[in-house]
Amino acid sequence: MNFSEVFKLSNQLCKFSPDGKYLRSVSRQRALSAPPGREPFLPGVQSGLLAVQVPPWWSGRWAASQILQLYSCLDQIQHVEWSADSLFILCAMYKRGLVQVWSLEQPEWHCRIDEGSAGLVASCWSPDGRHILNTTEFHLRITVWSLCTKSVSYIKYPKACQQGITFSRDGRYLALAERRDCKDYVSIFVCSDWQLLRHFDTDTQDLAGIEWAPNGCVLAAWDTCLEYKVLLYSLDGRLLATYCAYEWSLGIKSVAWSPSSQFLAVGSYDGKVRILNHVTWKMLTEFGHPAAISDPRVVVYKEAEKSPRGALGRPACPPPRAAESKYEIAAVPVSLQTLKPAADRANPKIGVGALAFSPDSYFLATRNDNVPNAVWVWDMQKLRLFVVLEQLGPVRSFQWDPQQPRLAICSGGSKVYLWSPAGCMSVQVPGEGDFQVLSLCWPVTGDALALLSKDHFCLCFLETEDGADALGQLGDHT
């Protein structure tokens, strides 16, 4: 595995382009004067500096990253997003109610959208990459701006919720959660002309989120955490099914579709994941997250620190910058570290807070928030627990390789962890200082990782010299 140099970063705003060829990142700079021909910056305000880089593997060989374009925005950037065709970049400055759009093919071209006194709280691309949807303050409306015709459309009554906007995978439809007259509704729009296709109410107390199935045939909607309810709708607004696991307790915490659209995983505050099937929309099975693992079929990997030794077998002195670690296979039964949540505080750290299916839908990775150091990997073919990985620290993020069942994990330390069905490994991030990996992301090609800390990021290249996969030799590193 090879690592790039460390680059500066702000607010962890770093992501690969959809085609995997470019990487954009944001850093702050104090602007005293504006570039020629550009609007002056506000005095003493940190402006946003957007860099677009060509990752080192793009040319087929390992080399230094090259900055392709450098854009200077008018204020601090709170949100950045690639267009689906990787040709444009949207930069949203919510504090100023401003959006700037940059072109990779024509660097001299740029677009500015000012929402004025209406304010701005959210901004996103449409699937065609030629329209921008801006949500005004207090969620009064959504403004649809066209970059081609400069026309403007308005959508009223958007609901302020966890996930209120979702596009179908084929880019044809937009589903929008709405709130009017103290009731929840869903509107489905055709993205080609933004005409309303369907409008229907939902049987929810306080709609928390909506999401299309990957095949675009079913829309899932779920209620507030105070009411356990999942509703499945067809494209024409018909209610296909309603699912409720229990009542009078905290309900749904996370929801995820499998890429095949066959499974809907619902993570709950009771520490269980319910799997709904796509035929009857009834529960197929449920996965619990006990603090003790006793099933002999389950492999439990525990991260353990390596003790560096000197030449005579004595502890090395001085100690290293960060202790190296390795995975050890624990003999069952195994007790996992648990966290006792504060019962008198809001948003208790209990329940399944993170769900992610592998790209082939064969595996499901979960994190139970009151067992914070563990990642659970479930076999979706046999519908049973397959692997548990327990880290030394709380798991901050995990994400599947888009091309194969390979899971990357970070826990806020200076290491990145990789798991595949062949085994797992712990890799130390090189460099001076303590690089704390707080988040990570893959390109669509799956041959690299961007590792993000609070103020910096670096790239991790996963191809070996002979072209073999970096996890192909996992048997030697478990």
C-alpha positions as CSV (number, residue, x, y, z in Angstrom):
1,M,0.0,0.0,0.0
2,N,1.3,3.4,-0.9
3,F,0.3,6.8,0.6
4,S,0.4,10.3,-0.8
5,E,1.6,13.4,0.9
6,V,-0.7,15.1,3.4
7,F,-2.9,18.0,2.1
8,K,-4.8,20.7,4.0
9,L,-8.5,20.3,4.4
10,S,-11.5,22.1,5.9
11,N,-14.7,20.5,7.3
12,Q,-13.8,17.1,5.8
13,L,-15.0,18.4,2.4
14,C,-13.2,16.0,0.2
15,K,-14.7,13.6,-2.3
16,F,-13.9,11.7,-5.6
17,S,-15.7,12.6,-8.7
18,P,-18.5,10.2,-9.8
19,D,-16.2,8.9,-12.7
20,G,-13.3,8.4,-10.3
21,K,-10.9,10.5,-12.3
22,Y,-10.7,13.6,-10.0
23,L,-10.6,14.5,-6.4
24,R,-11.9,17.8,-5.0
25,S,-11.0,19.2,-1.6
26,V,-11.7,22.5,0.3
27,S,-9.3,24.5,2.4
28,R,-9.6,28.0,3.9
29,Q,-7.6,31.0,3.1
30,R,-7.8,34.6,4.4
31,A,-8.5,36.9,1.5
32,L,-7.3,40.5,1.7
33,S,-8.2,41.4,-1.9
34,A,-10.1,39.8,-4.7
35,P,-8.5,38.3,-7.9
36,P,-8.8,40.6,-11.0
37,G,-12.3,40.7,-12.4
38,R,-13.9,39.0,-9.4
39,E,-16.2,40.3,-6.8
40,P,-14.4,41.6,-3.7
41,F,-14.4,39.4,-0.6
42,L,-15.9,40.5,2.7
43,P,-13.2,42.1,4.9
44,G,-11.6,39.6,7.3
45,V,-13.7,36.7,6.1
46,Q,-12.2,33.3,5.5
47,S,-12.8,32.4,1.9
48,G,-13.0,28.9,0.5
49,L,-10.3,27.5,-1.7
50,L,-11.5,24.6,-3.8
51,A,-8.8,22.4,-5.3
52,V,-9.5,19.7,-8.0
53,Q,-6.7,17.2,-8.2
54,V,-5.8,14.4,-10.6
55,P,-5.2,11.4,-8.3
56,P,-1.9,9.7,-8.8
57,W,-3.3,6.4,-10.2
58,W,-5.2,8.1,-13.0
59,S,-2.2,7.8,-15.4
60,G,-1.8,4.1,-14.5
61,R,1.3,4.6,-12.3
62,W,2.2,5.9,-8.9
63,A,3.2,9.6,-9.0
64,A,2.5,12.8,-7.2
65,S,-1.0,14.2,-7.2
66,Q,-1.4,17.1,-9.6
67,I,-3.7,20.1,-9.1
68,L,-5.8,20.4,-12.1
69,Q,-7.8,23.5,-11.1
70,L,-7.9,25.9,-8.2
71,Y,-11.1,27.9,-7.5
72,S,-11.5,30.7,-5.0
73,C,-15.0,31.2,-3.6
74,L,-16.5,34.3,-2.0
75,D,-16.9,32.9,1.5
76,Q,-16.4,29.9,3.7
77,I,-17.8,26.8,1.9
78,Q,-20.2,24.6,3.9
79,H,-21.1,22.1,1.2
80,V,-19.5,20.9,-2.1
81,E,-21.0,18.5,-4.6
82,W,-20.0,17.0,-7.9
83,S,-22.5,16.9,-10.8
84,A,-23.3,13.4,-11.9
85,D,-21.3,13.7,-15.1
86,S,-18.2,15.0,-13.2
87,L,-18.1,18.2,-15.3
88,F,-19.3,20.8,-12.7
89,I,-18.8,21.4,-9.0
90,L,-21.3,23.2,-6.8
91,C,-20.1,25.2,-3.8
92,A,-22.7,26.3,-1.3
93,M,-22.0,29.1,1.2
94,Y,-25.1,28.9,3.5
95,K,-24.1,31.8,5.7
96,R,-24.2,34.1,2.7
97,G,-27.1,32.5,0.9
98,L,-24.9,31.9,-2.1
99,V,-24.0,29.1,-4.5
100,Q,-21.1,29.1,-6.9
101,V,-20.7,26.6,-9.7
102,W,-17.4,25.9,-11.5
103,S,-16.7,24.0,-14.7
104,L,-13.8,21.6,-15.1
105,E,-13.8,21.8,-18.9
106,Q,-14.1,25.6,-19.1
107,P,-12.2,27.1,-16.1
108,E,-13.1,30.6,-17.1
109,W,-16.8,29.8,-16.9
110,H,-18.6,30.1,-13.6
111,C,-22.1,30.6,-12.3
112,R,-23.3,32.4,-9.2
113,I,-26.8,31.9,-7.6
114,D,-27.8,34.3,-4.8
115,E,-30.9,33.5,-2.9
116,G,-30.9,36.9,-1.2
117,S,-33.1,37.5,1.8
118,A,-34.7,34.0,1.4
119,G,-31.5,32.5,2.7
120,L,-30.1,29.1,2.0
121,V,-30.0,25.9,4.2
122,A,-29.4,23.2,1.6
123,S,-28.3,22.8,-2.0
124,C,-27.9,19.8,-4.4
125,W,-27.6,18.8,-8.0
126,S,-30.4,17.2,-10.1
127,P,-29.3,13.9,-11.7
128,D,-28.8,15.5,-15.1
129,G,-26.2,17.8,-13.7
130,R,-27.8,20.9,-15.2
131,H,-30.2,21.9,-12.5
132,I,-29.6,23.0,-8.9
133,L,-32.1,22.6,-6.1
134,N,-31.8,25.2,-3.3
135,T,-33.8,25.0,-0.1
136,T,-34.5,28.4,1.5
137,E,-34.4,29.2,5.2
138,F,-37.3,27.8,7.3
139,H,-37.9,25.3,4.4
140,L,-40.3,27.7,2.8
141,R,-39.6,26.5,-0.7
142,I,-37.2,24.8,-3.0
143,T,-35.9,26.8,-6.0
144,V,-34.9,24.8,-9.1
145,W,-32.4,26.7,-11.2
146,S,-31.5,25.7,-14.7
147,L,-27.9,26.2,-15.9
148,C,-28.9,25.9,-19.5
149,T,-32.0,28.0,-19.9
150,K,-31.6,30.2,-16.7
151,S,-35.2,29.4,-15.9
152,V,-36.5,29.1,-12.3
153,S,-39.1,26.7,-10.9
154,Y,-40.5,26.7,-7.3
155,I,-41.6,23.8,-5.2
156,K,-43.5,24.7,-2.0
157,Y,-43.8,23.1,1.4
158,P,-40.6,21.0,1.6
159,K,-40.4,19.3,5.0
160,A,-37.4,19.8,7.3
161,C,-36.5,16.3,8.1
162,Q,-33.6,13.8,8.2
163,Q,-33.8,12.9,4.5
164,G,-36.6,14.8,2.7
165,I,-35.3,14.7,-0.9
166,T,-34.4,11.5,-2.9
167,F,-33.9,10.9,-6.6
168,S,-34.5,7.6,-8.3
169,R,-31.3,5.8,-9.4
170,D,-32.2,6.3,-13.1
171,G,-32.6,10.1,-12.5
172,R,-36.1,10.2,-13.8
173,Y,-38.0,11.0,-10.6
174,L,-37.7,13.2,-7.5
175,A,-39.6,12.3,-4.4
176,L,-40.1,15.1,-1.9
177,A,-41.3,15.0,1.7
178,E,-43.8,17.8,2.4
179,R,-45.5,19.3,5.5
180,R,-48.7,21.3,5.1
181,D,-51.8,21.7,7.3
182,C,-50.1,19.7,10.1
183,K,-49.9,16.6,7.9
184,D,-47.1,14.8,6.0
185,Y,-47.2,14.3,2.3
186,V,-45.0,13.0,-0.5
187,S,-44.8,14.5,-4.0
188,I,-43.2,12.8,-6.9
189,F,-41.9,15.0,-9.7
190,V,-40.6,14.2,-13.2
191,C,-37.1,15.6,-13.4
192,S,-37.2,16.4,-17.1
193,D,-39.7,19.2,-16.7
194,W,-40.3,19.3,-12.9
195,Q,-44.0,18.6,-13.4
196,L,-45.9,17.0,-10.5
197,L,-46.6,13.3,-11.2
198,R,-48.1,12.1,-7.9
199,H,-49.1,13.7,-4.6
200,F,-50.3,11.6,-1.6
201,D,-50.4,11.8,2.2
202,T,-48.5,9.5,4.4
203,D,-49.8,7.9,7.5
204,T,-47.1,9.2,9.7
205,Q,-47.0,11.5,12.8
206,D,-43.7,13.2,11.8
207,L,-42.1,11.8,8.6
208,A,-38.4,11.4,9.2
209,G,-37.1,10.3,5.8
210,I,-37.8,8.8,2.4
211,E,-35.6,6.8,0.0
212,W,-36.1,5.1,-3.4
213,A,-35.2,1.5,-3.9
214,P,-32.2,1.2,-6.3
215,N,-34.5,-0.2,-9.0
216,G,-36.7,2.9,-8.7
217,C,-39.9,0.8,-8.2
218,V,-40.6,1.3,-4.5
219,L,-40.3,4.3,-2.2
220,A,-39.6,3.7,1.5
221,A,-40.8,6.2,4.1
222,W,-40.3,6.0,7.8
223,D,-41.7,7.9,10.8
224,T,-40.1,9.7,13.7
225,C,-38.0,7.8,16.2
226,L,-41.0,8.1,18.6
227,E,-43.2,6.0,16.3
228,Y,-41.9,2.7,14.8
229,K,-43.4,2.7,11.3
230,V,-42.1,1.9,7.8
231,L,-44.3,2.5,4.7
232,L,-43.6,1.2,1.2
233,Y,-45.2,3.0,-1.8
234,S,-45.3,2.3,-5.5
235,L,-44.4,4.9,-8.1
236,D,-48.1,5.8,-8.6
237,G,-48.5,6.4,-4.8
238,R,-50.2,3.2,-3.8
239,L,-49.4,2.0,-0.3
240,L,-47.9,-1.5,-0.7
241,A,-47.2,-2.3,2.9
242,T,-46.8,-1.0,6.4
243,Y,-44.4,-2.5,8.9
244,C,-44.2,-1.9,12.7
245,A,-42.0,-4.0,14.9
246,Y,-43.1,-2.7,18.3
247,E,-44.8,0.2,20.0
248,W,-44.3,2.6,23.0
249,S,-40.5,2.8,22.7
250,L,-37.9,4.5,20.6
251,G,-38.2,3.1,17.0
252,I,-36.2,3.5,13.8
253,K,-32.7,4.9,13.8
254,S,-31.3,3.9,10.4
255,V,-32.5,2.5,7.0
256,A,-30.7,1.1,4.1
257,W,-31.6,-0.6,0.8
258,S,-29.6,-3.5,-0.6
259,P,-28.1,-2.7,-4.1
260,S,-30.3,-5.5,-5.5
261,S,-33.4,-3.9,-4.0
262,Q,-34.3,-7.3,-2.5
263,F,-33.8,-6.3,1.1
264,L,-34.7,-3.3,3.2
265,A,-32.6,-3.2,6.4
266,V,-34.2,-1.2,9.3
267,G,-31.9,-0.4,12.3
268,S,-33.7,0.2,15.5
269,Y,-33.1,1.7,19.0
270,D,-33.6,-1.8,20.5
271,G,-30.3,-2.9,19.0
272,K,-31.7,-5.0,16.3
273,V,-31.8,-4.9,12.5
274,R,-35.0,-6.1,10.8
275,I,-34.6,-7.3,7.2
276,L,-37.8,-6.9,5.0
277,N,-38.1,-8.9,1.8
278,H,-39.2,-7.4,-1.5
279,V,-41.9,-9.9,-2.2
280,T,-44.3,-9.6,0.7
281,W,-42.5,-6.7,2.6
282,K,-42.7,-8.8,5.7
283,M,-39.8,-9.4,8.1
284,L,-37.5,-12.1,6.8
285,T,-35.2,-12.2,9.8
286,E,-33.8,-10.0,12.6
287,F,-30.2,-9.5,13.6
288,G,-29.4,-8.8,17.3
289,H,-26.2,-7.3,18.6
290,P,-25.5,-9.1,21.9
291,A,-22.5,-8.0,24.1
292,A,-21.3,-11.7,24.1
293,I,-20.6,-13.8,21.0
294,S,-20.9,-17.5,21.7
295,D,-21.6,-18.9,18.2
296,P,-18.6,-21.0,17.1
297,R,-19.3,-20.3,13.5
298,V,-18.6,-16.5,14.0
299,V,-15.1,-15.2,13.5
300,V,-14.2,-12.5,16.0
301,Y,-11.2,-10.3,15.2
302,K,-9.9,-8.2,18.1
303,E,-7.4,-5.4,17.5
304,A,-4.4,-5.7,19.8
305,E,-1.4,-3.4,20.2
306,K,2.0,-4.8,19.2
307,S,4.7,-4.4,21.8
308,P,7.8,-3.1,20.0
309,R,11.0,-4.9,21.1
310,G,14.6,-3.8,21.1
311,A,17.5,-5.9,19.9
312,L,17.7,-7.8,23.2
313,G,14.0,-8.4,23.5
314,R,13.5,-5.4,25.8
315,P,10.8,-2.7,25.1
316,A,11.9,-0.3,22.5
317,C,12.9,3.2,23.7
318,P,11.8,5.8,23.0
319,P,8.2,4.6,22.3
320,P,6.9,5.0,18.7
321,R,4.7,7.9,17.6
322,A,1.7,5.6,17.6
323,A,1.6,2.0,18.7
324,E,1.3,-0.5,15.9
325,S,-1.6,-2.9,16.1
326,K,-2.7,-6.2,14.6
327,Y,-5.8,-8.3,14.5
328,E,-6.0,-11.5,16.6
329,I,-8.7,-14.1,16.3
330,A,-10.5,-14.5,19.6
331,A,-11.8,-17.8,20.9
332,V,-15.5,-17.8,21.6
333,P,-17.3,-17.0,23.8
334,V,-16.1,-13.4,23.5
335,S,-17.4,-10.4,25.5
336,L,-17.4,-7.0,23.7
337,Q,-16.9,-3.6,25.3
338,T,-20.3,-2.0,25.9
339,L,-21.3,1.6,26.7
340,K,-23.9,2.5,29.2
341,P,-25.9,5.3,27.7
342,A,-27.0,8.4,29.8
343,A,-30.7,7.9,30.3
344,D,-31.3,11.6,31.1
345,R,-29.9,13.0,27.8
346,A,-31.4,13.4,24.4
347,N,-30.2,11.2,21.5
348,P,-28.9,8.3,23.6
349,K,-26.0,6.3,22.2
350,I,-28.1,3.1,21.8
351,G,-29.4,1.2,18.8
352,V,-28.1,0.5,15.3
353,G,-26.8,3.8,14.0
354,A,-25.1,2.7,10.8
355,L,-26.0,0.2,8.1
356,A,-24.3,-0.5,4.8
357,F,-24.7,-3.3,2.2
358,S,-21.7,-4.6,0.1
359,P,-22.0,-3.8,-3.6
360,D,-23.0,-7.4,-4.4
361,S,-25.6,-7.4,-1.6
362,Y,-23.9,-10.5,-0.1
363,F,-22.9,-8.8,3.2
364,L,-24.4,-6.2,5.6
365,A,-22.1,-4.2,7.9
366,T,-23.7,-2.6,11.0
367,R,-22.7,-0.6,14.1
368,N,-24.6,-0.8,17.4
369,D,-24.0,2.5,19.1
370,N,-23.8,1.1,22.6
371,V,-21.2,-1.4,21.5
372,P,-19.2,1.4,19.9
373,N,-15.9,-0.4,19.1
374,A,-17.4,-3.2,17.0
375,V,-18.4,-3.6,13.4
376,W,-20.7,-6.5,12.7
377,V,-20.7,-8.2,9.2
378,W,-23.7,-10.3,8.3
379,D,-23.9,-13.0,5.6
380,M,-27.1,-12.1,3.6
381,Q,-27.1,-15.5,1.8
382,K,-27.2,-17.5,5.0
383,L,-28.9,-14.8,7.1
384,R,-26.5,-15.1,10.0
385,L,-23.6,-13.3,11.7
386,F,-20.4,-13.9,9.8
387,V,-17.7,-11.7,11.4
388,V,-17.2,-9.2,14.2
389,L,-14.3,-6.8,14.2
390,E,-13.6,-5.1,17.6
391,Q,-11.3,-2.1,17.5
392,L,-9.4,-0.5,20.3
393,G,-11.4,2.7,19.9
394,P,-14.9,3.7,18.9
395,V,-15.7,3.1,15.2
396,R,-16.1,6.5,13.5
397,S,-16.9,5.4,9.9
398,F,-17.0,2.4,7.6
399,Q,-17.6,2.1,3.9
400,W,-17.7,-0.6,1.3
401,D,-15.5,-0.7,-1.8
402,P,-17.9,0.0,-4.7
403,Q,-16.4,-2.8,-6.8
404,Q,-16.1,-5.8,-4.4
405,P,-16.9,-6.9,-0.8
406,R,-14.1,-5.1,0.9
407,L,-14.8,-2.9,3.9
408,A,-12.7,0.0,5.1
409,I,-13.0,1.1,8.7
410,C,-11.6,4.0,10.8
411,S,-11.8,4.6,14.5
412,G,-10.3,8.1,14.9
413,G,-6.7,6.8,15.3
414,S,-3.7,6.8,12.9
415,K,-4.7,3.6,11.2
416,V,-7.1,2.3,8.6
417,Y,-8.6,-1.1,8.7
418,L,-9.6,-3.3,5.8
419,W,-11.7,-6.5,5.8
420,S,-12.7,-8.9,3.1
421,P,-14.0,-12.5,3.2
422,A,-10.3,-13.5,3.0
423,G,-9.4,-11.8,6.2
424,C,-8.5,-8.3,7.7
425,M,-5.6,-6.1,8.2
426,S,-4.5,-3.0,10.1
427,V,-2.4,-0.4,8.3
428,Q,-0.5,2.5,9.9
429,V,-0.8,5.9,8.1
430,P,2.8,7.1,7.7
431,G,3.9,10.7,8.1
432,E,4.9,13.2,10.8
433,G,2.5,14.0,13.6
434,D,-0.6,12.1,14.6
435,F,-2.9,11.8,11.6
436,Q,-6.3,10.9,13.1
437,V,-8.5,9.2,10.5
438,L,-12.1,10.5,11.2
439,S,-13.7,9.6,7.9
440,L,-12.9,7.9,4.6
441,C,-14.2,7.6,1.0
442,W,-13.7,5.3,-2.0
443,P,-13.6,6.3,-5.7
444,V,-16.0,4.4,-8.0
445,T,-13.0,2.4,-9.3
446,G,-12.3,1.0,-5.8
447,D,-8.5,1.2,-6.2
448,A,-7.8,3.9,-3.6
449,L,-9.0,5.5,-0.4
450,A,-9.1,9.1,0.7
451,L,-8.4,9.3,4.5
452,L,-9.8,12.4,6.2
453,S,-8.7,14.0,9.5
454,K,-9.9,17.2,11.0
455,D,-7.6,19.5,9.0
456,H,-5.8,17.3,6.5
457,F,-6.3,14.4,4.1
458,C,-4.1,11.9,2.3
459,L,-4.6,9.2,-0.4
460,C,-4.1,5.5,0.1
461,F,-3.3,3.5,-3.1
462,L,-4.4,-0.1,-2.8
463,E,-2.7,-1.7,-5.8
464,T,0.6,-3.6,-5.3
465,E,3.5,-3.4,-7.7
466,D,2.6,-6.5,-9.6
467,G,-1.0,-5.3,-10.0
468,A,-2.5,-7.6,-7.4
469,D,-5.1,-6.5,-5.0
470,A,-3.9,-5.0,-1.7
471,L,-6.1,-7.5,0.2
472,G,-5.1,-10.4,-2.0
473,Q,-2.4,-11.4,0.6
474,L,-4.7,-11.0,3.6
475,G,-3.9,-14.5,4.7
476,D,-0.4,-13.2,5.7
477,H,-1.7,-10.2,7.7
478,T,-4.7,-11.5,9.8
